[in-house]
Each structure stands twice: as structure tokens, then as C-alpha cells.
Amino acid sequence: AGKKVVLLEKGGVLGGRAQSVEMDGFTLDLGPHVIQGQGFQEQMTDVLGKGEELRKLRAPLIEGDIKVATFRDGKWINFNDVTPQGPEMEKVGMAMAAVTPAEMPKYDAISVADWIRGITTDKDVIFFINFFASMMSTHPDPNYIAASILIRCLQLPAYDPSTGGLITYYPRGGMKNWINLLEEGCTDNGVDVRRHSDVTKICVENGKVS
């Protein structure tokens, strides 16, 4: 409290891979992402006073003819059509639920890709978990996503393993609309947002950062 906050962005837009572009009438995200109800994205947006505006943008991943497309084996497929069910998927859910808070740090050093291969050999389950981890994070490669990130997210109250009830959604108009809300919330709270700021060194002197 009482501190001046400056947000420095190297590029011309905020968000990194959590951005969207318009092409031929379609909105394309620069990276795979979803918003998880009660997850860190909502919590962050709530803190900035933009939570209700975000929730108004909800587009469920499974609703009517809404489809999540993904590229697999050289062709575009409907992600919902390859969402696995059955004993192998239940095994994954049980493995996640069994991880205690005290055990969580060891999963910081295990990638999602390595973790899921230790749980099952079912290629559809492995594909689903790897892709889902990429959607929930900011990295497209599950070999570089800590298993703890996925497990922590799926242990939130929004996830009920007994019903498979994972409250995830996509913001209408693309991830850029979520980033725009975050930027508005920052500026509303007095944050100085500076684009095209290439930081080469951070200096701390007499309690001040420059």
C-alpha cells in the first residue's frame, strides 16, 4: 500500500502469448489458453476490480455448437470429440486428488509430460492432459510445464472429481479481452503502464527501484 507501481512491457501490447489477432473474420489466439472459474485468472481480475466484467464474457467450452478446435495428426479436430472418459482418465483424477500440499513442491520439478506418462500409457489421455495443461498455462510445450501447476489448478474448488465438473471457459472475443480488462484494472488503480520498455538492469537504492 502507498507504493507507486510501474508496469514495464517490452513490446507494444500486453499479455505475451495471451493475446489474440483477427484474421479473415476469425479470432485467433497466439497461444492456447482458458479461464478457470475461481482460478488465479479470476482472482487476479477480481483484485483489480474487473471480475464481474470478465464473467460477463464467459463462453463455455462445451455449449451447443461451440467447438474448441485443435490440430492433431495433421488435421483439425474438435477437441471435445477426443476428450477421454473411462478408467484411465479416472486414474489420472485420483492421482491428482491424492497429492497433498506437503508433497506439492516435488511436483515443481516434474514436467506435465513426464508426470502423465508415469500415470498412464493411454495415448488419448496423454494427449488430453498435455493439451489441457497448455491451455491452462502460458506455455505450449508440456515438457516445460511443471506438473504442480496443473495439479494445483485442478484441486481448486471449481473442480469436482466426482462429477468431472471443471468450470473452464473462454472469454468472448479472445484472450485479448481478458488482458484489456487487466490493463484497465491496473490503470484504474494508479499503475503506470509503459510499453516498448526494454529492461536491461534493475537498480535498487535507498528503497527505490529504477
Secondary structure, 3 states (H helix, E strand, C coil): CCCCCEEECCCCCCCCCCCEEEECCEEEECCCCCEECCCHHHHHHHHCCCHHHHHCCEEECCCCCCCCEEEECCEEEEHHHHCCCCHHHHHHHHHHHCCCCCCHHHHHHCEHHHHHHCCCCCHHHHHHHHHHHHHHCCCCCHHHCEHHHHHHHHCCCCEECCCCEECEEEECCCHHHHHHHHHHHHHHCCCEEECCCCCCCCCEECCEEC
